[in-house]
Amino acid sequence: MMKVWCLVFCLVFTFHCQNEKKDYEFLALRLTTQAKTNLSQNLMEAMKEGGIKKAIPFCNENALSFTESIGNQANVQLKRITNRPRNPKNALTKEETEIFSKIQNAKGKDGVFPNHLVSSDETVTVYVPITIQGQCIQCHGKTEEVQNETKEILSKLYPDDKAFGYNVGELRGLFSVTFKK
């Protein structure tokens, strides 16, 4: 009888943990989709208004606050992080470097990078991949593909810029979504 209770407990605990993971991932995906959409729409609007001369400063002045604002509204910590930051505030910590590497090495045959969940006693953090899309190349592509005007603007705003050299489909960074338990 004791074995049956142990089995039931283990099954319930496993089911609960799987559901918890799915709930956090679902919420993280909703928030990161909202953040991507918000930033992308505003960036495209800036491009329409003034081209790259308006879009890059817009990103410089607003990207961090847009992301932070969406996180604050949802009562989570939401940030964008990368191994090759343009803005030093988006640099990876030591722990995040290991997670980034795991995700980068786990790219599926379909070209999709997996999400990654880290749980502690107090928080759950979901890491959601950010991949390079076609429109990203004009600012994040190979140095020889980026227009000189773009390079000049970027070098003034980001003197230690490391966010060049990407191809479409590559892992650019991660959204980090931290929930309090």
N, C-alpha and C positions, 0 to 999 in steps of 0.2 A: 504494500500500500504506500509506503514511504517513497518508493521509486516512482509511482504514478504521480504523486504530488510534486516531486522534484521535476518530473517531465512536464507537467502542466505549468509549473512556475517558469521553467525555462522557455517554454513555447510562448507564454503570455509576455514574458520579458522581451524575448526576441521580436515578437510581433509589435510590441509597443515601441521598441527602439527603431524598427524599420519604418513605422508610421511617423515617428518623431523626425527621422531623417527626411522623409518625403515632404512633411509639412514645412520644415525649415528650407529645404531646397525649393519647394514651390514658391514660398514667400520671397526667397532671395531672387528667384528668376523673375518674379513680377516686378520687384524693385529695380533690378538691373535693367530689365527691358524698358521700364519707365525712364530710368536715367539715360540709357542709350538714345531712346527716342527723343527725349527732351533736349539733350545736348546736340544730337544730329540735326534736329529741326532748327534750333537756334543758330547753329553753325551754318547751315544752308541759307538761312535768312540773311546772315551777315555776309555770306558770299554773294548773294543776289544784290545786296545793297552796295557793296564796295569791293568785291573780289577778295583776293588773298590778303590785300592790305588791310581789310577790315576783319576778315575771318581769324587770322592768327592772333591779333591783339584781343579779339573777343574771347578766344579760347584761353589766352593767357590770363585775362581778367575774371573769367566766369566759370571755367570748368570745375575748379575745386569747390566753389560755393554752390554750384548746381547740384553736384554729387552730395555734398554735405547736407544741403537743404532737404533733399529727398530722404536721406537717412534720418534726419531729425524729425521730419513729419511722421515717419514710421516707427520712431523710437528705437532705431538701430544705428550702429556705426557703419556707414557706407563710404568706402573709399576705392580709388583706382590705384593699382600698384603695378610696377613693372621692373624687369631686370635692366632695362635700358631707358631710364627716365629722361624726359625732356625737362620736366619740373622736378627738382630734387625732393620735393615733398611727396612724390609718388614712388620713391625708391623702396625696394624690398628690405625687410628686416632679415636677420639670419634665418629665422624659422620660415618666413615667407619665401626665401630663396629656395629652400628645400622643397616646399610645396609647389612652387613655380616649376621647378625641374621635374618633379613627379608628373605634373599635368602635361608639361611639354613632351615628355617621353611616352605618354600614354595616348597619343593621338591615334584615333581609330582609323581603320582602312577607308572609312567614309570621309576622312579629313576633319572629323569633329574631335575637339578636345573635351575631356570629361570635367564635370564639376567635382569639387573635392570638399568634404565636410570634416571639420575638426571640432570635437566636443570636449569641454572641460567641465568641472563641477559647476561653474558659474555662467559659462557662455557656450554658444555654438557659433562657429564661423563657417560660412559657406563661401567657397572661392569659385567664381564663375568666369570662364575664359573670355577674353576680348581678342578677337581675331582681326587681322588687317583686311579691310574691304577695299574695293577698287578706288573709291573716292579718297581713301586714306593715303594713297601712294603719292599724291602731289606734295604732301608734307612729310611723309614717313618712308618714302621709297628709297631706292639706292641713290647715293649722292649725285651721280651723273644724270639721274632721271628727274631730279628736283630742279625747278627753275631757279636761276640766280637771284631773282627778286625775292623769292620765297626763302632761300638760304640767308640772304641779307637780313630780312625781317626776323627770322628765327634766331640768328646769331646775336642780334641786339637784345632780344627778349630772353633768350636762353643761352648764355655764354658757355655752359657746360653740357649742351644738348647731346644726348646719346641715342636719340630716337629715330635714327636714319637706318637705311639698309634693309628694309623689310620687303617681302613679296606678299602678294595677295594670298590669304589663307594661313599665314604664319601667326603664331601666338604673339600678340603685342603686349598683353598684360592681363591682369585679373581684376575683377571686382571682388572686394572683400566685404562681406556682409556679416556683421557680428551682432548676434541676438543675445540678450540677457535671458537666463533661464528663469 
